[in-house]
Structures are given as C-alpha cells and as structure tokens.
C-alpha cells in the first residue's frame, strides 16, 4: 500500500463521514475524521453544498447543507415535497444531528412554472423511518395567494371535478352538457364551499349543467338548462366523495 500511487487509489464517492485522515502539525502526528473536517470547513469556511442525486431519508443524512430535486423523506412514505403538494421542487435542506442521533431540519423549496412562482419552507425533526414530524412555515394568507395563482392560470372550457386544487373554477366558452362531480383521485376538502363561475358561452351555443354520481341537489336549486347565460354555482363538499348544490345565480 505504501508504494501505491494516489492516482491508482479508488475514489470515495459515498462517504460515511467516519473515514480518517492522518495529519502532521507542530512536530506531532495525529488523525482526524472526515466528519470533523466537514464541520470546521463546511460550517465556517464556506464549504460547498452537497447535491443529492436520488431520493433521500433525512434520518440517515449527516449534519450538512444539501440541494435536491428529489423526494426528501422525514419518515417512511412521508416526504417534504408531497406535503407541499408540488412536484419537481428544488429544495435547499439544512440538517443538524442532535446528541440522540436525531436529525433536525430546515427546508426551503422553490417552483417556477411558466410565469408563476411559488416558494415553500418547513422544519422539525426526523429520527427514524417511523418517527418524524413536518411543520410548514407560511404567512397567514399564503394559501390564498397560492390559490389565486392557480385559479388565474387554469381557466377551462368545461367543468372540472371538485378536487383539492379547484376551489374555484372559471369556465370560458362553455357549450353542450357539463357535469358537477367529485374527484376520486384527488378528493376535495370536506365542508368547504366550491364555486364554479361560467364566464362565457361559446358563440351560437347553449349549455346544460347536470349532476354526476355523488353530487346531489337536495334543495332543488334551478341549474342552467339549454342556457346561453352566465352563472355562478356553489357546492358544499360533505365528505371526500360527496357534495350538494347550495346555490346558483343565473344572469338575468
């Protein structure tokens, strides 16, 4: 080993941070771990950030700064990006290892889609695959701001299923028969009111709003039938799979 050239040695691409290095200083020899070097060089010396190239478990990460465009799990099946309900998020992650070997983290993520921008922040701890907590950091009206951005960018020519991200729908140039229905793959929030605003009708056409399975009209509220008028319809979500019509105002 003493005669092996450095160029012939295997490169360390997945360190455990317990690797040791020999040093000489002030006429004395000693050893230091990679983890110790990282702590002094990285935290205070402007060390480079580590890029994660695959999904990662926070409870297994060393204390460090990380950048990732993948899922970051704080316990099994629970990851930061899905909690934000946004995919393809670029995340900056800061991890501290506590004396009991638990990880405490702070994460900041950003998402850019077309001309819309969104950012997210969260924190708390990750101890193991079964013990971890996630808490979001948001301004009080952050949900409304994000929601407004979504509505502004998703005007449709036909109604969409009531889902988590469709509290308000703006329908342009509607025609034919459309339905009020509840999403099964992305269920809506129970006991919230969802709104459908039909802002325009296709030229020379009319439209009818009907009810699909699990959406009922117990108050017998009149809905548009062969109409060419604008309208606003409201529905109350009564469970993850059901809704009732609570109002409909049709243009005079």
TAZI-V304076 format. One line per field, one symbol per residue. burial: I if it has 9 or more other C-alpha atoms within 8 Angstrom, else O. A space follows every 50 residues. Layout:
# TAZI-V304076
burial = ???
This chain:
# TAZI-V304076
burial = OOOOOOOOOOOOOOOOOOIOOOOOOOOOOOOIIIIOIIIIIIIOOOIOOO OIOOIIIIIOIOIIIIIIIIIIIIIOOIIIIIOOOIOOIIIIIIIIIOOO OIIIIIIIIIIOOOOOOOOIIIIIIIIIIOOIIIOOOOOOOOOOOIIOII IOOOIIOIIOIIIIOIIIIIIIIIIOOIIIIIIOOOIIIIOOIIIIIIII IIOOIIIIIIIOOIIIIOOOIOOIOOOOIIIIIIIIIIIIIIIIIIIIOI OO
